[in-house]
Amino acid sequence: MSRLLPRSAAALLAAALVAGCINTDPNTGEPAPRGGQRYEFSEVQRNAEKLENGMTQLQVLYLLGSPAEESERKDVWVYLPERYGILIPAKALRLQFRDKVLVDFGYRPIILGERL
């Protein structure tokens, strides 16, 4: 039992350190968007209120900027918060396109660093 406690404490410490890891702008020290994402997630969320099915990829790009991730076929775009959602759950914005037209979008939870 005494061996379990140090391992648990070490695991919690490691998780806390990972959760604190975010990309920062080297010039300002501010959190930086992940991947190729153009804008901070808070700005993406504000602008996402204007999303409508039927928008073209170009219209979405103009509204939200480039996504953090996109599928190989470029028909799924994901916008991510600066924090990884390890200890505090977060959410990602996922957009689905068909023939370069927006057909579905919404937020998906990020729990323990994994998108559900």
Number of C-alpha atoms within 10 A of each C-alpha: 5 6 7 9 10 11 11 11 11 12 12 13 12 12 15 13 11 16 17 14 12 16 15 14 11 9 6 8 9 11 15 20 22 22 15 13 21 18 20 18 23 12 12 21 17 10 14 16 8 10 17 13 13 14 15 17 20 12 14 20 13 10 14 23 19 19 24 20 17 18 10 7 7 14 17 19 18 20 29 25 24 20 23 24 22 18 16 12 15 21 21 21 20 18 22 20 20 14 10 15 17 21 16 15 18 13 14 14 15 19 16 15 17 13 14 9
